[in-house]
């Protein structure tokens, strides 16, 4: 799983870890939590750009050499 988070050892990383441990999928995980809308908008723009770039590329998708996913591909000889 890819984890998008703060710099290792930063106060922001500790805030994220505390939130994930104490609130994520817990009774306190509700719509009244504070949200940094500017950070959320920047993150969504990064994801949007990645998706658009991937959709518009003419190069075929390739697995990284050390990936375990090719074993699940239909045609794993080319992956």
N, C-alpha and C positions, 0 to 999 in steps of 0.2 A: 504494500500500500504506500502510495506517495503521501508524505506528510509535508504540508506547506505550513511553515511556522516561523517563529522569530529566531534570531541569532542564538546559537548555543551559549548558555550561561547568562543570558540577558534577563532583566526583570520581566520583559514581555513574555519570554518563554515560560517563566514561572507562573505568570497570570494565566497563560493558555493551559498549562498542565493542571493548575488548580481548577480551572473551569471544566476541563475534560473529565477530571476525576470526581469533582463534587456536583456538577450540574448537568453534564451531557447525558441525556436519556434518564434523567432523575426527576422526581416530582418538582424540583425547583427549575427545571428546564422549561421556561415558559416565554411568552411574548413580551414580558416586562423586563427582560434582561437588557442591559445596555448594549448597543450595537454601534460600532464605528462605521457609519455609512460611507464616509470617504474611502476608508480602507476597503470596504466591501465593493465599492464601485471600481476601484483600481484593480482589485483581484478579478472581478468579472470581466473587465476590459482585457486583461492578460489572457484569460481563458478564451474569450471571444476571438482574440487575434490568433491564438494557437489553432483554434478550430477552423477559422477561415483559411489560414495558411495551409493547414493540412488538407482541407477540402479542395483548395485550388492548385495544389502541387500536381505536376504531371509525373513525378517520380513515384514508382511503386513503393509501398510501405515495406520495410525490411525489419526483421528481428535483429536485436543485438546479438553478437556471437555467443555471449554467455547466458542468454535468456533461456528459461526452461519452457516458455510458451510454444515454440515451434512444434513440440511433440503433439500439441492439440490442433494444429493447422491441418486442413484437408490435404494440402500439397506441401508437405514439409521438406521435400527434396530441394525446393527453390528457396527455402527460408533459412 
